[in-house]
Structures are given as structure tokens and as C-alpha cells.
């Protein structure tokens, strides 16, 4: 039994600090690793998109920064699960868990520290899913819009024809000094009065003016051809320097936030779902589906400590890692089920509330049973059947390996 009085309190405090340290390292490591993998996967596609749109490379980092809240909202549950699971697995493999249970420290008492982590990360995830991620998604879509519209300053591609609005075309042969000096220039321009202008120049550069909607394209050492309704024949002239004013095309402002349900905060999506502020029945269904998707994803975090403990303890005299694999598969599969239920609910094929909460209740019942088996049945193993099956499969695979056949041959000789 746990010693009473000050000694018992000191022992339990020591156990809590030990658990807290063992949970923190894999939790933070898993969270950072998951975010980095997701960022790397997206980074290559963003580089391709930004380069094809002719935008500055710095926009890639801004877009990735706005995607981090979404990645952390996915990584926090997995990090929490693996942090608790690996901490309890370490206790089990070193027989420290048996020693603690032998002196009367049960799973319920040991779960105090894991639930402290859970509550803190739950509140953080609510802030991310409910407020931070919607605004970050809107900024991300705004950057995509600016790239496509050219508001970020699309670059001029060497050796290609570049359109500036509907009335100007430009081509350059070479660029120097980070694009401030252009060489081998051809440009064609039509104005609203019907005047057509074409020019070639050895050099040129863009200059700013006091008018933010107008820039000057200064050409040097070239030839210019003008044609229009007022000229009987086109006019040709040579120049040492010629300033060509260019009116920048008007860019439509980006839409307001809230075009997509994922850009709404939790109070806003709840208002659209049930307060009658949705513009159509379809928008209301989509808001209901998105609201309950966020709620079940957040509520599921409360069950992760129980699931981690149920999967952390391998069978006696076994170092099987099957529990880690099963835990990751369960969390990822449940997330995918929720995504499908949200999509089906938004389309009206399923009732959003039932489609999202029934799988949640089913998984809660399964996790509660698994925890009951490990915590209250002597020698209980919730995935014992899977452990036995994988053990047999492992032995069969080892027998098939050439090394094993060679060893049996040597032993027989």
C-alpha cells in the first residue's frame, strides 16, 4: 500500500514529476515531427504554384505559416496519444508499473498527470480550431488570390511574353542586377483611343511615380513604331531615352471572410448553423456539419489518455510495439471517418449530428471497454487476440527467412 502522510504524498509527487517528464519528450517530439512532415509535403507543391504564378519566393513561407494552425490541430491529438502511450510503455517494460500497482497506485491515480496535459492541450486546440485556424485559412486564401491576380508583383520571365493587363505585352532577353536592369526589350501597347505602339530597346527599367496606379518604363537605345487612326502611315523614330507610362491594371479586392465554413470562428459557425443566419438550406447543413466535426474532434481528446494506457502495456515477457501501431491507426481512421461524415452531412446525404456523434459514441464505448480490461481485469489485455495473431505471423515470417533456414541446417549437422 502507498505510505500514508508526508512520505506517501512525496512518493506520489515524485511519480507525477517522473510521468510528466516522460510524457513531455515524446509529445513535443511527435508534434514537431508531424508538423515538419506535413510542411515538407506541402512546401514542394507551394513552390511549384508560386513559381508558376510568377510570385516572390517569400510568399511560400507566409503561406506555410498560415497552414501551421491546421497542422497543429491534427498533430496535437496524435502527439498527446503517443506521449502518454510511450511513457506508460516505458513504465511497463521496466517493471516500474508493476511496482507502483503493487504498492497500491492504480491507473486512476496515474492518469492525473496525463489528464493535466490533456486539459491544457484541449484548451489550446479549442483556441486553434475555433479562432486561430479560421483566420489563418482566410489569410492563406488571400495570398493565393493575390498570387493569381498579380497583386504581389508577378515577375517577368526571361525569354517569354508577359502580359500586363489586356493592353500591354512585354518580352526581355536578359535580366541583371536582380531584375532592375532589363536587356533586349520588346514591348507592344494599345491604348483606349486606338493608338498602337511597338518598341524595341537595348536596355530598360521600371520607375515608380507619385501615382500608385502608374509606373514609368524607361527605354534606352531603341526604335519605336506608332500607328493609329490619326496617322496615314505608321510613324517610326529612334531614341536614346524614352519614358513609357504604364497604367497598372485594377485588381479586384479579395472576398470577405466566411465564404467557407472553415473560415468561421466557433461562435460564427454555430450562429450560421442554428441561429437562422445562413443564406440557404445548403449553407445551414454545411455549417452544422462543420460545427459538429470540430466538436467531436475536440471531445475525442478526452478519451486519448484512456486509449493510450490500454495500448501501452504489452503482454508479459513481450516487447511488442503493436499498441503504438494500433493507436495511430485508430486515431487517423477516426479522423478520416469524421471527414467523410462532415462531407456527407454538408451534402445532405446524412444527418450531420448523427453522422458525427454516433461514431464518437461507438469509439468512446470501445475505449472504455479497453481501459476496463487493462485496469480492472487481472492480466487483462484488450488487444490480446491481435498480439497473439501478430506473434504467430512474426514466427512464420522468421521461419521463411534464409538466415533461419541456414541456422537450422547448421544445427542439424
Secondary structure, 3 states (H helix, E strand, C coil): CCCCCHHHHHHHHHHHHHHHHHHHHHHHHHHHHHHHHHHHHHHHHHHHHHHHHCCCCHHHHHHHHHHHHHHHHHHHHHHHHHHHHHHHHHHHHCCHHHHHHHCCCCHHHHHHHHHHHHHHHHHHHHHHHHHHHHHHHHHHHHHHHHHHHCCCCCCCCCCCCEEECCCEEEEEEEEECCCCEEEEEEEEEECCCCCEEEEEEEEEEEEECCCCCEEEEEEEEEEEEEECCCCCCCEEEEEEEEEEEEECCCCCCCCCCCCCHHHCCHHHHHHHHHCCCCCCHHHHHHHHHHHHHHHHHHHCHHHHHHHHHHHHCCCCCCCCCHHHHHHHHHHHHHHHHHHHHHHHHHHCCCCHHHHHHHHHHHHHHHHHHHHHHHHHCCCCCCCHHHHHHHHHHHHHHHHHCHHHHHHHHHHHC
